[in-house]
């Protein structure tokens, strides 16, 4: 089972994102039901490891917080990007939650990616790219801002790859502490 830890986004934000998913014919757009913010990617794991991850997540103590998506960007080379995403405005609580999960997972013997955490929400994947079109798209949506939303839980997601693209499913959810 391919798994990752992540945060779902509310329907209102999904709709706001769906309104910017156009204008680049060389992008395979992510379906709105797959929109999420990844905290930690764990890759292919046997069932026993899933249970270990679940146990760790159930012990996490972290306050609920608010997030907002702000502007768009790409990953990959400037002339041939691979991923189109909406930035997540940096939040101390989000950073702390991600670091706590990363540290706990490493202590359990997992080896997630070592690159610096850059919170984002993938909205599309490039098949090919036209640099001028991409630059125009990034300019057009540079001021994109979603509604602020509450994050009161995080999830273990599973990922299955189908011919139409990946499908993500929430396998288990974990509540954050109410913020006062």
Secondary structure, 3 states (H helix, E strand, C coil): CEEEEEEECCHHHHHHHHCCCCCCCCEEECCHHHCEEEEEEEEECCHHHHHHHHHHHHCCCCECEEECEEEEEEEECCCCEEEEEEEECCCHHHHHHHHHHHHHHHHCCCCCCCCCCCCEEEEEEECCCCHHHHHHHHHHCCCCECCCEEECEEEEEEEEEECCEEEEEEEEEEECECCC
